[in-house]
Amino acid sequence: MENLLSVPIKDDIYYVGTNDRTTPLFEGMWPLPHGIAYNSFIIKGEKNIIVDLVRVNTVSVYLDKIKEILDGEDLDYIIINHMEPDHTSSIKAVLDIYPNAKLITNKKAVALLESYYDIDDNIEVVKDGDTLKLGDREFTFYMTPMVHWPESMVTYEAATKTLFSQDIFGGFGTLDGAIFDDQIEFTKRYLEESTRYFINIVGKYSQQALKALGRLAALDIELICPVHGPVWRDNPKRIIDLYTSLAKQETIDGCVVIYGSMYGNTEQMAEAVAKGLVKGGLKDVKIRDITKTSNSYLLSDIWRYKGVILGSCSYDNNLFPPMDYLLSEISHQRMKNNYWGIFGSYSWSGGALKTLKKYMEDGKYDVLETQPEIKGSANDEEIETLIAFGEEMAAKILNK
């Protein structure tokens, strides 16, 4: 009989993940306009095994899926690759039904199991490179610390060439009917959401991500089962290449202009700068209003574009507060491989450009020497200066 709730993947591996369309912000800060999927997998055999769990707010449908696959059989093991609550907060509900299930995880996760869920027994600890035989299945575990928590690991089954990759290779967005990469138009929505997910969640740990990707490169992988986003069975190389490019912060020839404006004068400056960028030969130019755009998208743009121009009005002798917050987030992300430009405006007193200059100097950013500052509304001559400033950035990006 066909499974009504779960999806068979390969050789008695089943998808039992859930969709969350109600949570507005991931980790309380990253927008989820397309929701998010929490992926979980059951492996049937001599022993029944769950790999990764789901967030507790979707637990009712999750338990129904587990029951459908197990069909009255017991659950023998739960492999926990990552302790973040969007992948473990349903554990109490699962153990209430299957109290004999043994937990398989690493030493660093054990402390989190106790602090989050008061669980400290029936746990088997694995180390980096350990291979464990569970019934007729055999798994090898690889530690991937700080991708993006210290206890993170991945699980590999050589027989099916399957990598259970936890947050690595994940992405925002629900899985709407389809769960596999060959069932979706990846470039229409999932590419942007996977890119934004990496930059928002993993980006600050890109060096650790590169190390993990280097280790996993030696594995023969035909199937990738991440805890968010599609399951990769047709072209797993596609998501591996995307994550590798993002981890290296390989930029594209374009520029994002991010401005903060109270009364429209700084916005006018941004428009002139953008005109100069296009006049200088750039075809990929984006203007972002910092008051209307979440940092989630701004950080994603900054990570991907070679050129970044920040423009701010002055506010109480200082930087416009939303721009100040963005600067703190940029510092956390450890941005590199960008060219930077800055400009400012003021009315009765300055402060914005002065703060931007200090930030660029302290961070040793590659910033253009031209740094326009205008009092009030820009006149014709100042507009020409701003256009030339945009042309200067375009020339630097295009190496002219």
CORHU-V664052 format. One line per field, one symbol per residue. phi: phi as a letter, one per 20 degrees, with the letter a starting at -180 (. if undefined). Layout:
BEGIN
phi->???
END
This chain:
BEGIN
phi->.ffedecfdalmdcecfcdcddffcflmbdfcfdmbddeccddergcecddmdcfffdfffffffffffflnfeeebcedebeggfccfeffffffecfefeedbdgfffffgffecldbclcdeddgnfdcedmedccddcfcgmccdfefbcccdffdlddedlffmeafofdenecdfedcefffcffffffffgffedgfdfffffffffffffeeddbddeecnfeedebffffffffffffelfedfabdddcccecofffgffffffffffgeofddccdcefedcfggfffffffeefdccdccfeblmbfggfffffgfffffflfbmdddccbbcbdebepffgffgfffffelfedfffbfccemefeffffffffffffffgfffele
END
